[in-house]
Amino acid sequence: MDRLRNVILALTLASAYPAAAVDLTVAAISASPPTVPLGSTVTVESTVAASGGGAVNGFYVHYYLSTDPTITTSDVVLGNRHLSAGLKDGESSTATLTFSPPTSISGTYYVGAIVDTTSQVSESDETNNALAGPVITITKPDLVVTAVSATPATVPLGSPLTVTDTVTCAGGKASNTIYVKYYLSSDPTITTSDVPLGNRYLSAGLKDGESSTATLAFSPPTSISGTYYVGAIVDATSQVSESDETNNALAGPVITITKPDLVVTALTATPTTVPLGSSLTVTDSVTVTGGKTLSSFYVRYYLSTDPVITASDISIGSRSIGAAMTPGQSNSATTTLSPSTSITGTYYVGAIVDSTYIDESDETNNAITGPVITITKPDLVVTALTATPTTVPLGSLTCPPTLDG
């Protein structure tokens, strides 16, 4: 009977005085550093406290980034921790964790925490589980070409150009592939509309504060010549979202691309007296400077009544130079020519190299005047005359002449 009376008393007291419900709160939260480069980590320290009773069940604490000081489960999730043993009344738990904010976001955010986000614990107050902490700024990367150099300063057409550049990343990690493209520009403003030289790419991207230097050789287009700025643009294909998209280009030094210049440097002719119908032997030497010749060309020979050799003079033949010539290279040849049998007299022998084919830096120095020759007509002379017999019957006479020309 006494046992029954005690049970009834206990049930009556429990009904009259129910056990106090627990209240879980985030008591404190801090985060560092205040500026977080994209791809870097943020360290969060938080304290969770239980009051009004014990939390027997385990529960989670979730961490968030929010654009406002009201932290909700709709904000950007950073991560979580789990208190598997719960908390006793009046007990607290402090933990320091490191998180990597998503690389898809940047800007200013509140760091916050919510305790018991999954509602594992029945609480006396379900409205005070969240707390906003300090503001942090997540910065995007900024890619900059910090240096460009190029050699040589004078580039003969068809020759290589060596370019060295340095690219630096600041403000965050650039995790995507980065292309660096190189250009020739007529002005110091380098854009993707300029003459492209080539590119390189950084497949692994760049970390915050990291730099990449490379040296590459390019062949400028053979269709251009003159003075150009050598420049580079990093992330020319916009693979990386940056904090500043306006500082990706840098102009380096000025170079000069020179066209070839073909000159006939020597011309001789033999013999100096050429009987009509005989041949004339000419020897000439052609030299190229300033750039490479990219196609075959001709040396044409002329006879002129004056020392100014032009294509309007009497053409007597030509020779072809089929192989490309590099700057400083010469080509010499001896050619046998047959002047026209319709001309005689005194003429200057001349030559003109490339009257039409090669685009040159100087088109006015292609001709050379060589020696003077004389083309002679034949001269027929009766050198002997005999007649037999000395007594000739009327109507009969033999007279074989001898001619010498």
Secondary structure per residue as TSV (DSSP state, phi and psi in degrees):
chain	resnum	aa	ss	phi	psi
A	1	M	-	360.0	-44.0
A	2	D	H	-62.5	-37.0
A	3	R	H	-64.6	-42.5
A	4	L	H	-63.8	-40.9
A	5	R	H	-62.9	-37.1
A	6	N	H	-68.1	-39.5
A	7	V	H	-63.2	-45.6
A	8	I	H	-61.7	-38.2
A	9	L	H	-67.1	-40.6
A	10	A	H	-64.6	-43.3
A	11	L	H	-64.1	-37.4
A	12	T	H	-66.2	-43.0
A	13	L	H	-66.5	-40.5
A	14	A	H	-63.0	-36.8
A	15	S	H	-72.1	-35.8
A	16	A	H	-79.3	-32.3
A	17	Y	S	-128.8	82.8
A	18	P	-	-65.8	152.8
A	19	A	-	-63.7	141.1
A	20	A	-	-65.2	137.6
A	21	A	-	-83.4	146.4
A	22	V	B	-75.1	153.7
A	23	D	E	-130.5	116.5
A	24	L	E	-98.8	133.4
A	25	T	E	-138.7	154.3
A	26	V	E	-88.4	109.3
A	27	A	E	-80.8	-28.0
A	28	A	E	-160.3	149.8
A	29	I	E	-151.6	138.1
A	30	S	E	-139.3	160.5
A	31	A	E	-149.0	145.8
A	32	S	E	-151.0	150.5
A	33	P	-	-80.5	169.4
A	34	P	S	-71.6	-23.9
A	35	T	E	-116.6	123.2
A	36	V	E	-119.2	106.2
A	37	P	E	-60.0	140.8
A	38	L	B	-55.7	129.9
A	39	G	T	94.6	-8.5
A	40	S	-	-94.0	-178.1
A	41	T	-	-110.6	156.0
A	42	V	E	-119.8	136.5
A	43	T	E	-102.3	124.8
A	44	V	E	-118.2	129.9
A	45	E	E	-116.7	129.7
A	46	S	E	-138.1	153.9
A	47	T	E	-124.5	127.9
A	48	V	E	-111.7	135.9
A	49	A	E	-126.3	150.3
A	50	A	E	-116.7	136.2
A	51	S	E	-141.3	159.9
A	52	G	S	80.0	-2.1
A	53	G	S	154.0	175.2
A	54	G	-	-95.4	147.7
A	55	A	B	-100.1	102.7
A	56	V	-	-73.6	-41.4
A	57	N	S	-74.2	153.2
A	58	G	-	-71.1	157.9
A	59	F	E	-151.1	166.5
A	60	Y	E	-107.9	150.5
A	61	V	E	-117.9	122.6
A	62	H	E	-107.8	147.8
A	63	Y	E	-116.8	143.6
A	64	Y	E	-138.8	161.2
A	65	L	E	-114.5	129.6
A	66	S	E	-131.6	143.1
A	67	T	S	-77.3	-7.6
A	68	D	S	-138.3	168.8
A	69	P	S	-77.3	2.6
A	70	T	-	-95.2	107.3
A	71	I	-	-88.6	124.3
A	72	T	-	-133.5	170.0
A	73	T	T	-73.0	-6.0
A	74	S	T	-86.0	-7.4
A	75	D	S	-75.4	178.1
A	76	V	E	-74.0	122.0
A	77	V	E	-78.5	131.8
A	78	L	E	-96.9	-41.3
A	79	G	E	162.3	-164.6
A	80	N	E	-156.8	169.5
A	81	R	E	-137.1	160.6
A	82	H	E	-125.5	129.5
A	83	L	E	-102.4	90.9
A	84	S	T	-66.2	-28.7
A	85	A	T	-93.9	2.5
A	86	G	-	69.8	-161.7
A	87	L	B	-138.9	143.1
A	88	K	-	-83.0	163.8
A	89	D	T	-58.1	127.2
A	90	G	T	83.1	-2.5
A	91	E	-	-89.0	152.7
A	92	S	E	-135.0	162.8
A	93	S	E	-137.9	126.0
A	94	T	E	-114.6	137.6
A	95	A	E	-144.9	149.5
A	96	T	E	-118.6	124.4
A	97	L	E	-130.6	154.6
A	98	T	E	-114.3	130.3
A	99	F	E	-125.8	155.5
A	100	S	-	-109.8	108.5
A	101	P	-	-59.3	149.6
A	102	P	-	-55.4	140.4
A	103	T	T	-77.1	-1.9
A	104	S	T	-88.0	-3.4
A	105	I	-	-123.4	156.5
A	106	S	-	-156.3	164.4
A	107	G	E	115.8	-160.1
A	108	T	E	-101.0	132.8
A	109	Y	E	-141.7	147.7
A	110	Y	E	-82.8	137.3
A	111	V	E	-93.5	125.7
A	112	G	E	-138.1	170.1
A	113	A	E	-140.4	149.9
A	114	I	E	-129.0	128.1
A	115	V	E	-94.7	143.1
A	116	D	S	55.6	50.7
A	117	T	T	-65.6	-26.2
A	118	T	T	-94.7	8.7
A	119	S	-	56.1	46.3
A	120	Q	-	-79.1	-21.2
A	121	V	S	-116.9	130.1
A	122	S	-	-81.1	120.6
A	123	E	B	-115.8	159.6
A	124	S	S	-73.3	-25.4
A	125	D	-	-141.2	112.8
A	126	E	S	-94.5	4.5
A	127	T	S	-100.4	-5.8
A	128	N	-	-116.0	33.0
A	129	N	-	-86.2	-11.4
A	130	A	E	-108.0	152.1
A	131	L	E	-148.4	131.8
A	132	A	E	-91.4	134.6
A	133	G	E	-103.6	-144.9
A	134	P	E	-75.6	167.1
A	135	V	E	-93.3	135.5
A	136	I	E	-122.5	158.9
A	137	T	E	-118.4	122.1
A	138	I	E	-96.1	117.6
A	139	T	E	-100.4	138.9
A	140	K	-	-74.5	161.8
A	141	P	-	-72.1	156.5
A	142	D	E	-130.0	113.8
A	143	L	E	-95.8	130.4
A	144	V	E	-137.1	136.8
A	145	V	E	-84.2	111.7
A	146	T	E	-92.1	-16.0
A	147	A	E	-158.5	141.6
A	148	V	E	-141.1	129.8
A	149	S	E	-133.0	158.5
A	150	A	E	-149.7	141.1
A	151	T	E	-141.9	149.6
A	152	P	-	-80.3	172.7
A	153	A	S	-72.8	-28.4
A	154	T	E	-115.8	123.0
A	155	V	E	-117.4	106.1
A	156	P	E	-60.5	140.0
A	157	L	B	-53.1	128.5
A	158	G	T	92.6	-2.9
A	159	S	-	-99.4	160.9
A	160	P	-	-82.0	157.2
A	161	L	E	-122.4	131.1
A	162	T	E	-103.5	125.5
A	163	V	E	-121.0	133.7
A	164	T	E	-120.7	131.4
A	165	D	E	-138.3	158.7
A	166	T	E	-127.9	130.1
A	167	V	E	-114.5	134.5
A	168	T	E	-125.3	143.1
A	169	C	E	-113.1	131.1
A	170	A	E	-135.7	152.0
A	171	G	S	89.2	-10.1
A	172	G	B	164.3	168.6
A	173	K	-	-84.3	132.0
A	174	A	B	-98.1	98.6
A	175	S	-	-85.6	-20.8
A	176	N	S	-79.2	165.7
A	177	T	-	-61.9	135.4
A	178	I	E	-114.6	128.7
A	179	Y	E	-101.8	137.1
A	180	V	E	-113.5	121.7
A	181	K	E	-113.7	145.7
A	182	Y	E	-115.1	144.0
A	183	Y	E	-140.4	159.2
A	184	L	E	-111.3	129.9
A	185	S	E	-130.9	143.6
A	186	S	S	-77.6	-8.2
A	187	D	S	-138.8	168.7
A	188	P	S	-77.6	3.4
A	189	T	-	-95.6	107.6
A	190	I	-	-87.7	124.1
A	191	T	-	-134.1	169.6
A	192	T	T	-72.9	-5.9
A	193	S	T	-86.3	-6.9
A	194	D	S	-75.7	178.7
A	195	V	E	-74.1	116.8
A	196	P	E	-74.0	141.1
A	197	L	E	-103.9	-38.6
A	198	G	E	159.5	-166.2
A	199	N	E	-156.9	168.5
A	200	R	E	-138.1	161.6
A	201	Y	E	-137.7	148.5
A	202	L	E	-108.2	98.2
A	203	S	T	-65.9	-28.8
A	204	A	T	-93.2	2.9
A	205	G	-	71.3	-160.2
A	206	L	B	-139.6	142.6
A	207	K	-	-83.3	165.6
A	208	D	T	-59.0	125.5
A	209	G	T	84.2	-1.9
A	210	E	-	-89.1	149.0
A	211	S	E	-126.0	159.1
A	212	S	E	-138.1	127.5
A	213	T	E	-118.9	139.3
A	214	A	E	-146.7	153.0
A	215	T	E	-123.1	126.7
A	216	L	E	-133.3	153.9
A	217	A	E	-109.7	131.3
A	218	F	E	-126.1	156.1
A	219	S	-	-110.2	107.8
A	220	P	-	-57.7	149.3
A	221	P	-	-55.3	140.0
A	222	T	T	-77.1	-2.3
A	223	S	T	-88.6	-3.0
A	224	I	-	-122.9	157.0
A	225	S	-	-156.5	164.9
A	226	G	E	114.9	-160.0
A	227	T	E	-100.9	132.2
A	228	Y	E	-141.6	148.5
A	229	Y	E	-83.5	137.4
A	230	V	E	-93.5	126.0
A	231	G	E	-138.5	168.7
A	232	A	E	-139.0	149.0
A	233	I	E	-128.1	124.4
A	234	V	E	-91.9	143.7
A	235	D	T	55.2	46.3
A	236	A	T	-65.4	-21.8
A	237	T	T	-96.8	6.4
A	238	S	-	56.4	46.0
A	239	Q	-	-80.0	-22.3
A	240	V	S	-113.7	130.0
A	241	S	-	-80.4	119.5
A	242	E	-	-115.9	160.4
A	243	S	S	-72.7	-26.8
A	244	D	-	-140.1	112.3
A	245	E	S	-94.3	4.7
A	246	T	S	-100.1	-4.2
A	247	N	-	-117.2	30.6
A	248	N	-	-85.6	-12.6
A	249	A	E	-108.2	150.7
A	250	L	E	-146.4	131.6
A	251	A	E	-90.9	132.6
A	252	G	E	-100.8	-145.6
A	253	P	E	-75.0	167.8
A	254	V	E	-93.4	135.8
A	255	I	E	-123.0	160.5
A	256	T	E	-121.4	122.5
A	257	I	E	-96.2	118.5
A	258	T	E	-102.3	138.2
A	259	K	-	-75.9	161.9
A	260	P	-	-71.6	156.9
A	261	D	E	-133.4	115.6
A	262	L	E	-97.9	130.7
A	263	V	E	-136.9	135.9
A	264	V	E	-85.5	111.1
A	265	T	E	-90.7	-15.9
A	266	A	E	-156.0	147.0
A	267	L	E	-153.8	125.7
A	268	T	E	-127.1	160.1
A	269	A	E	-147.1	137.3
A	270	T	E	-140.2	148.8
A	271	P	-	-78.3	171.6
A	272	T	S	-77.2	-24.2
A	273	T	E	-114.8	121.4
A	274	V	E	-118.7	108.6
A	275	P	E	-61.7	142.7
A	276	L	T	-53.5	128.0
A	277	G	T	92.3	-5.0
A	278	S	-	-91.8	171.1
A	279	S	-	-97.2	159.4
A	280	L	E	-123.2	131.9
A	281	T	E	-106.9	123.2
A	282	V	E	-118.5	142.7
A	283	T	E	-124.0	128.5
A	284	D	E	-135.7	160.9
A	285	S	E	-131.9	131.0
A	286	V	E	-115.5	133.8
A	287	T	E	-124.6	142.1
A	288	V	E	-113.7	137.0
A	289	T	E	-131.7	160.0
A	290	G	S	84.4	-18.1
A	291	G	B	175.7	166.1
A	292	K	-	-84.6	137.8
A	293	T	-	-81.7	132.3
A	294	L	-	-105.3	-2.0
A	295	S	S	-147.0	170.2
A	296	S	-	-70.7	159.9
A	297	F	E	-153.3	171.4
A	298	Y	E	-116.9	151.0
A	299	V	E	-110.3	121.1
A	300	R	E	-111.4	143.0
A	301	Y	E	-111.0	144.4
A	302	Y	E	-139.5	157.6
A	303	L	E	-112.5	131.3
A	304	S	E	-131.9	144.1
A	305	T	S	-78.4	-8.9
A	306	D	S	-136.1	169.0
A	307	P	S	-78.7	1.4
A	308	V	-	-94.8	109.3
A	309	I	-	-88.9	125.4
A	310	T	-	-134.7	168.3
A	311	A	T	-71.1	-7.9
A	312	S	T	-85.5	-8.0
A	313	D	S	-74.2	-179.7
A	314	I	E	-76.8	117.8
A	315	S	E	-79.3	132.9
A	316	I	E	-122.8	5.2
A	317	G	E	143.1	-175.5
A	318	S	E	-160.0	169.7
A	319	R	E	-137.1	155.6
A	320	S	E	-110.3	139.6
A	321	I	E	-111.4	104.1
A	322	G	-	-87.5	-27.7
A	323	A	S	-87.4	147.2
A	324	A	-	-64.3	145.9
A	325	M	-	-116.3	134.9
A	326	T	-	-93.3	158.9
A	327	P	T	-54.2	132.5
A	328	G	T	90.5	-9.4
A	329	Q	-	-83.2	146.7
A	330	S	E	-122.5	157.6
A	331	N	E	-138.5	120.8
A	332	S	E	-117.9	148.9
A	333	A	E	-158.4	155.2
A	334	T	E	-114.3	128.6
A	335	T	E	-128.1	136.7
A	336	T	E	-98.0	126.8
A	337	L	E	-122.2	155.6
A	338	S	-	-121.7	100.7
A	339	P	-	-60.6	153.2
A	340	S	-	-61.2	142.1
A	341	T	T	-78.0	0.6
A	342	S	T	-92.5	-1.2
A	343	I	-	-124.2	147.1
A	344	T	-	-144.0	165.5
A	345	G	E	116.1	-163.1
A	346	T	E	-101.1	132.9
A	347	Y	E	-141.3	150.0
A	348	Y	E	-84.1	134.4
A	349	V	E	-88.7	129.2
A	350	G	E	-137.6	167.3
A	351	A	E	-140.4	148.3
A	352	I	E	-129.5	125.4
A	353	V	E	-96.4	134.5
A	354	D	-	47.7	74.0
A	355	S	S	-78.3	-13.0
A	356	T	S	-142.7	-27.4
A	357	Y	S	-86.5	-48.2
A	358	I	S	-94.3	131.8
A	359	D	-	-78.2	114.4
A	360	E	-	-114.2	160.6
A	361	S	S	-71.7	-27.4
A	362	D	-	-139.3	112.6
A	363	E	S	-95.3	5.1
A	364	T	S	-99.6	-3.5
A	365	N	-	-117.4	29.7
A	366	N	-	-85.6	-12.5
A	367	A	E	-103.6	152.4
A	368	I	E	-139.6	144.6
A	369	T	E	-104.0	126.5
A	370	G	E	-101.6	-152.1
A	371	P	E	-75.3	168.1
A	372	V	E	-92.5	135.9
A	373	I	E	-125.1	162.3
A	374	T	E	-122.9	123.1
A	375	I	E	-96.7	118.9
A	376	T	E	-102.1	141.9
A	377	K	-	-77.1	160.8
A	378	P	-	-71.9	152.3
A	379	D	-	-127.7	112.1
A	380	L	-	-92.9	127.5
A	381	V	E	-131.5	136.1
A	382	V	E	-81.3	109.0
A	383	T	E	-93.8	-13.4
A	384	A	E	-160.9	150.3
A	385	L	-	-147.9	126.8
A	386	T	-	-127.2	159.2
A	387	A	-	-143.5	132.7
A	388	T	B	-139.9	151.0
A	389	P	-	-76.1	174.2
A	390	T	S	-73.6	-25.6
A	391	T	S	-110.7	121.4
A	392	V	-	-121.4	121.4
A	393	P	-	-60.6	151.2
A	394	L	T	-56.3	125.8
A	395	G	T	95.4	-0.5
A	396	S	-	-131.3	122.1
A	397	L	-	-157.6	129.6
A	398	T	B	-107.3	122.7
A	399	C	-	-138.0	83.3
A	400	P	-	-81.6	109.1
A	401	P	-	-79.4	160.5
A	402	T	E	-115.1	123.0
A	403	L	E	-107.2	141.7
A	404	D	E	-132.0	125.9
A	405	G	-	-116.5	360.0
